[in-house]
Amino acid sequence: MCHSFRAMVAQARRRDGLYFAALLPKDHITRAFGAARARWQGWVYTPAVTVLVFLSQCFSRDHSCRKAVARLMARRLTQGLSPCSAQTGAYCTARAELPEEALHALARETGAQIEDESPATWLWHGRKARVVDGSTITLPNTEENQASYPQPKTQKPGCGFPIARIRVIFSLSVGTVIETAIGKYQGKQTGENSLFRTLYDALDEGDVILADR
């Protein structure tokens, strides 16, 4: 299965279009954004378009905004629409406006739906198996990020990047994200176990948890 998955990823990366457009329905994205989608009224870069272009940018071998916008231009032409501007400014602005809460909801709802639609034979002895894991990520060095996720004290101010701790619950049967949490890297109640406790509501009675030490 690992070989098959890697082959599928490699095949998808060789495609130039918006690969996820056929996998992630626009109404799912719109529903996750809720009232926040009103900010994009009249834009070429609606929430759905912005998310799909962003996913294609992350997934491609060339992570440039220029290539991402070019893929959108090509898709619009194939749909009989007028091409958007080749400039990346509008896309970058729309991407920066994506609400974190909406993206969180989209990942959670999509992951749960895929698991619910999977065959019951994929369960482990009839139970949902959950893989829990954590890591750390570096964030853009902005004042807002420094306030929420300060850089390590071992680094001189202005000479490092904010670090956040993340904790994720995956579905073992289908590999999708069920729930996530993000918190500070250091300080009281910031360890992986403490962060995991904030995700208990995502678990059901009878679930099996798989985690490392």
Secondary structure, DSSP 4 states (H G I P E B T S, - for coil): -HHHHHHHHHHHHT--S-GGGGTS-HHHHHHHHGGGGGGGTT-SS-HHHHHHHHHHHHHSS---HHHHHHHHHHHHHHTTPPPPPS-SHHHHHHHHT--HHHHHHHHHHHHHHHHHTS-GGGSBTTB-EEEEEEEEEE----HHHHHHSPPPTTSPTTSS--EEEEEEEEETTT--EEEEEEEESSSTT-SHHHHHHTTGGG--TT-EEE---
